[in-house]
Amino acid sequence: MISGLDSRVIDANSEALGIPVSTLMDNAGKIVASFLQEHYPDGRILFVCGPGNNGGDGFASALLMDPDKVTVAMLRKSSQIHSEIAKQRYSKLACRVEEYSPELFSDADVIVDCALGTGIRKGKVKDPYRSFILEANASGLPIVSVDVPSGLGSDVTIIPQTTITFHDVKVGMNDDNCGNILVADVGIPVDAMKYIGPGDVLRYPVPDENSHKGENGRLMIIAGGPYFGAPVMCSMAALRSGADIVRLFTPSNVAQSIATYCPVLMITPLPGDHLTTDSVDMLLEESMKYDTVLIGPGIGKDPDTMLAVKEFVRKCKTPMVIDADALSAIIGMEIFTPTIITPHKGEFRKLDSKYGGPEPLAQLMNVTLLLKGHVDTITDGNATRYNRAGTAAMTAAGTGDVLSGSVAALLSKGLTTMEAASLGAFLTGMAGEYAFKDKSYGLIATDVIEEIPHVLRDNLE
């Protein structure tokens, strides 16, 4: 079962793999036309179409049917069709085309609902869609919904006799609200779901225009002490990935140097030259003010630091990303807070000394695992995806810190652990590819950080 957003992600990933949405639309049209010709061979078909790709599916179907038996009713003016591929199919229609009116029901034997599809958001459906839904339900005519009954999940919804849905059943669909559900294969490649792609950027939580500081991700980072660069890299990557507030908690021996190097960071110095158990209670109290905690980059492996990490992770109630040296402290632990761990292969071998692979380890530790490599593996023990974005040039020190910072920022912005790990891997991988075009094999971690906003810009426009 997938969501409407999942459908849009998969469509975009299919296009990136060389299967354009236009092909998927034409395949959908063939499936719908075939169903209508089989079940209503002499019937008068009324397609009621909106201005998006769901309407485009209707146009694609109408093009394959006897134009004398088909009417297309438009819920919006043709000039308002906002899907270019839907426009192209609309322009080829040879059947009768009318502005939607309930009077058209008198000339129809079946209504084909192509009004909203997965484009609806929860809430109140507005006219003209609301009027169509209420009038179609009251018409007494059989209704066939294409992909999703219009209005599903909102305050009014089409009640169809049949729903022809594509690729998979959508969240919220059942026999009571969809009638007979037919799942049809429109040709989406397996890799569109298996591999993370540009469509996954659609999951990025774009800030509302009325949002305020702190509403788009509050991230606490516990990092540094023995090392100076790692806390800077992960913090800057988090900011460039869109977290509103990033506060770095770092030992006092490096706090001033980091502040001087990077004045945009908010920094809370910790006593001493490394993380100790003396700071754990304060850090746990502070963690309640944040959406996510990232712990590990550059903290070193002092025995007291390892005890501090273990105690913090065991007691923390805020979602976490655990990276770098902190991974050594959690070997064998089961974690009960939503958590992402980001080991490279060497760290993974220490974590996985007896479990036998990424999926079993993720299940037994109760985490989402992002295993870094030539192809990254992201798994929560149930679902597994892969990330191919990146370049062999991303072996410079600090690129792992960039990844953990980006992943933590996305988790703080409200994504699930699987979504944040997957999208963070893709964003930083693509940022590395962007940087490689200019820096070649001389790219460094800061080059990757600076390209993250460009990847977002190019895939969100």
PyMOL commands that set and color helices and strands:
alter all, ss='L'
color gray80, all
select helices_A, chain A and resi 4-16+21-39+53-62+67-69+78-80+84-90+102-107+117-119+129-138+175-178+191-194+198-203+229-240+252-261+277-287+303-315+324-329+345-351+358-365+399-412+417-442+445-460
alter helices_A, ss='H'
color red, helices_A
select strands_A, chain A and resi 45-49+70-74+96-99+110-114+143-146+162-166+180-184+218-222+245-251+266-270+292-295+320-322+339-341+368-371+376-379+384-387
alter strands_A, ss='S'
color yellow, strands_A
deselect
rebuild
show_as cartoon
